[in-house]
Amino acid sequence: MPVAVSVVASRFASAYASHDAADGGDDSYAAAGLRAAAYATGDLALSLPQQRPGQESVWEQLRSEQDRQTVKITSVGVPDGAPAPTASVAVVRVTYVLTTTPKSGKARQSNEEIALHLVLTADGWRVDALPWA
């Protein structure tokens, strides 16, 4: 796995899955998509910051506890059955621990993963699709 692919995949996953629903934090669930768009290209970069109806209920739940969600990357690798990265294309799976910390109460952790399709652009490696999403 090229180091640059691993770095961009990790940064994308961290931005995409992190939310700050505390007062003074993110103003919507889509704020994470806006952060992740910095590591994306093409149609994906345009669609990530858009608010979607399905996000509203999740955001309301996060806001009700003023949750902060943080990510700790545990691995970046090639998913089973996916081709090895080439000089211009890579399919990777990022696994991470998502910690949800409410304003008051006990933090919760879950093991998560996301598959990413990356391409080499003039700006470096960028995520252009979320396979299996």
Order of alpha helices (4+ residues) and beta strands (2+ residues): alpha-beta-alpha-alpha-alpha-beta-beta-beta-beta
